[in-house]
């Protein structure tokens, strides 16, 4: 049974989310304070964290930053804030998804299941023999989930690694944002394809000599992106 941590100071919302998740077979813990939630997320073994932004003690952005530095646990951010800047900041800190309140509990459950399925698949892949992709100074160890750029190892979040690997394994093929979102996030109708743009930007900052003039991941205006070889 997968364990999920909800960090949410509005008890009515947290209890509703918990009820729906437990009906779907998950074990759920709740923290209504940011400091306590951060301690639980770092010290205990949860398969996924549902994280509100506006919290007493420690806000959601700081919790996301600290958890992502220590673990690859999937994080779904939730907030009443609809500004794109908050979404971009959250995703940039390593969140896997961002939901704007109000949302239906059934949609939350759907996203939780999608993220957990993908995460479990990635964890199980570690038992395979190492597979390495090398293109023009970039070395991607798919099994160890490590990346080197011109001999220097770079740190990638789970989604950044998946997106870079997929593009590198399909060089010179142009993919739309919708295609990349469906392939990497395993979701069609739920989610926000702006996530793809944010992750491409973060990847470029790590692999490109000049991210404003990318030599690896090119933008094909009006279409999408391609990995150039």
N, C-alpha and C positions, 0 to 999 in steps of 0.2 A: 504494500500500500504506500503510495507516494505521499510524502509529507510536504505541506505547503505552509509558509509563514505569511500571514497578512499583517502588514504594519499600517494601521489606519486609526486615527484618533476619533472618528465618528463611529461610535459603538453600534448604532443601528445599521449603518452600511456594512461594517465589518461582520456583524452577525448574519446579515442577509447573504453576503458573499460566502461565509462559512457554511450556512445551511445548504446552499446550492452545490458547493463543492463536495460536502460530505455526502449528499445524495448521489453524487457521481462517483463515490468510492474513495475520496481522498481523506487523509488525516490532516486536520487544520489546526494551527495555533494562531493566536491573535496577540499582537502587542499594540497598545494604544498610545505609547510614548516612543519618540524617536530614539532616545538613548537605549531604552530596553530592547527595542526592535533591532538596533544595530548590534548589540551584544549577542542576542539570540542568533541573528543571521551569521555572525562570525564564528560563534562557538559551537553551534549545533549543526546537525546534518539535515538540511532541507533540500528538496529537489527543485523548489521554485519559490520565489518571493514576489508577493503582490505589494507594491510600495506606493503609498500616498506621498505627495510632495510636501504639503503643508502639515507639519507635525511639531508638537512641543518637544523641546529638548534638542533634537538634531533633525534638520530638515531632510527631505527625501533625496536631494541632490548629493549631500554629503554621505548619506548612507549608501547610495548607489556607488559612489566613488570608492569608498573603503571596502565594500563587499567585492567589487570588481577587481580591486588590486589583489585580493586574497583568494577569490574563487571564481569559477566559471558558471556558477548557479544562474539559471535563467531568471531575469528580473522583468516584471511587467509593472511599469509606472502608471499610476492613475492620478488624475487631477481634475479639478473643476476649471483650471486655467486652460483656455483655448488658444493662447498665443503660440505661434509657431516657434518663437524663440525658446520657450520652455521645453517644447518637444525636441527641438534640435539640441538643446543643452543636455537633456536627459539621455537622448540616444548617443550623444557624443561622449558621455561619461560611461557608456557601456550597457545601458538598458537595452533589452531585447525587443521591447514593445512599449507603446504609450497609448493609454486609453483616456478619453475625455469624458468626465461625468456630465450628465447621467448616462449610463449605459445599461443594457439589459444583463442580468446575471447569467443568462444562457450564453450570451456572446463572450462573457468573461470565461466561462467554463470551456467554451470552444477554443479560445486562445490558449488557455492553460494546457489543454490536452495536446494541441498542436506543438507548443514549445517543449513539453515533456517528451513527446514522441521523438522529436528531432534530437533532443539532448541525449536521450537513452541510446539512440542509434549511434551518435558520435562517441559516447563512452564505450560502447561495445566494439567499436571499430579498432580500439587500441590493441586488441589481441591479435590483429592481423600482422603479417610481415610488413615491414616498412616500405612504403611507396613514396618515391621522391619525384617531384616535377622541377625541372631546371630550365629557365628561360632567361637569357641575356643578363646574367648576374643575380637573378633571383632564384633561390633554392627553397622549395616548399616540401617539407617532410610531412606528408599527409597523415601518417600513422602517429608520429610524435606530436603532430600539430604545432610545428615550429617553422619559422620563416627567417631566412638570412638574405640580406641585400648587400651584395658585394662583400660577403664574408662577415658582415655585422648582423647579429641576431636582433630581430625586431619583435616587439610584443604586440599580439593581435587579440582582440576579443573573439569569441566564438563565431559570431556572425561575420565579422570582418574576414576571418580566416576562410570561412566557407565561401564567401563571395569572391575573394581573391583567387582561391583554388579553382572555383568553377570557371571563372573567366580565363585563367591561365590554361586550363585544360581544353578550352574551346577557343583557341586563338583566331583572330581575324573574323570572328563571327559577331555580328551586331545583335545585341539583345535589348529589347525594350525594358523600361523600368517594371512594367507589369510582369513580363516574363521572368525577370530576375527575382521579383518579390515572390512570385508563385514557386519558383525553384528553390530559393534559399530559405524562405520563411514557411513554406509548405501551406500557404493559405491563399485563397482566391478572393472571396468577397469581404473578409475581415482584415483589418489592418490599414496602414497608410503607406502608399508607395513613396512618400517623401522620405521614408526610412532608407530607401535605396540610395538616394542622393546624399544623405548624411554619411552613410557608410562608405560610399565611393570617395568622398572628400577625406575621410579619416585614413583610408587606405593609401590615397595619393600622398598624404603627408608623411607616410612611413616608407614608401617605396620610390617615390620620385625625387630626383635631384632638385627639380623646381616644380612644385605642385601646380603652379599656374600655367606651366607649359609641359603637360604630361607626356612622357615618352612611352609609357606602358599602357595605361588605361585611357583611351581616347573617348571624348564625347562626340557622338555623331548627332549634331543638332537636329532636333525634331524627330529623332528616332530612339537613341539610347546610348549604349556604351559597347566598346569592344576592346579586347586585349591585343595590342599590336606586337607582332614578332618580326 
